[in-house]
């Protein structure tokens, strides 16, 4: 499937990790001293991480990528606590991602997680 997803310029990335806390979906990790996109499944392509990169190493591109999976993202996010859950829901709502927002809320309800 072709969709928007982040791209990290390895030459520019200094591995500072400032983008990582701004990706509650869990799509980014520092590996071998550089920030890496660890799974297309977790990147929603909305770019919340972009503005936190001090060296402008992150951009959005349109390319073939695995389909974003809100349920897998939520399984990752709930382990991070209620504040991260709230931030993720606000992020989805702010970007008018109603389909994903409803999937996230359904996941919370199905798993008896109250926020």
N, C-alpha and C positions, 0 to 999 in steps of 0.2 A: 504494500500500500504506500502511495506517495503522500507524505504529510510534512508539516513543519516540525522541526526538531532542532535542538541546539547543536552548534558545532564549536569545538574548542581548538583554537590555533595553538598547537603544541610549542611552536617557536616563541610565541608571545607569553604563554602561561609560565608564571614563576612559581607555581605551586603554593601560593599563600593560603588558599582554601577559603577565602572570604565569601566565595559564592556558595559554598556547601551549606551553611546554615539557612540560606535563602532558597534552598531546594528541598522543601519538606517531603517531596515525593520520594527522595532517596536515590535520585538518578546519578548523583555525582559522588566520587570518592577520589582521594589522593592515592595514586598508584605510581611508584617509581618517581616520586618527586613532582608529578604533574597531576592536575585535575583531569579526571577521565569520566566520560559518560559510560556508566557501567551497564545500562540496559535501556534500550529504546522503549521497553514496556513502561518504564517509570517516567519518561520525559513527556510532559504534556505539551511542549512546544510553545508555551506562553512566555517563557523567558524571564521569570522572576529573578533568576541568578545574574542576568546580564549587567544590570546597573551596579552590582557589587564587585565587579572585576576591575581592579585598579589599572590593569594594563590592556584593557579592551580586547581580551583574548576570546571572548564568547560572543557568538552571533547566532542568528537563526537562519537555517537553510531549509529548502524543501527538497526532500529526497525519499528514496525507498526506505521504509523503516517498519519495524514491527508495530502493530496497533497498540496504542496507549491503553493500559488496563487499569481503570480506576479501582477495581476491587483489589488488585495486587498492591497498588499504591496505598490504599487504606489499611491493608494488613501491615504494611511497613510503618505507616504513620501512627497508628494507634499505640505502637510500642514506645513512641516518643512522647506521649502524654497529651493531656487535654489542650494545652496551649498551642501545640503544633497542629492538633486536629482543628482547632478554631481558626488558626492562621490559614490552613489549607482550604477550609470551607469558604473563608472570606476571599481568598485568592480566586477560587473557582467562581464565586458570585461576582466579584469585581471584574472578571473577564467574560461575564455573561455565558459561562459554560454550564448551563442549566442541566443538560443531560448528565454530565459528570457529577454535578452537585447532587442531583437526585440519586445517582448510583452510590455516592458517598453516604448520603443520609440513609439510604436503604441498608447499606452495609452496617452502619452504626446501630440501626434499629434491630436488624437480624442478629447482631452480636450483643444486644442489650448494653450498649455503650452510651451513657448519658453525658452530653457535653453542655 
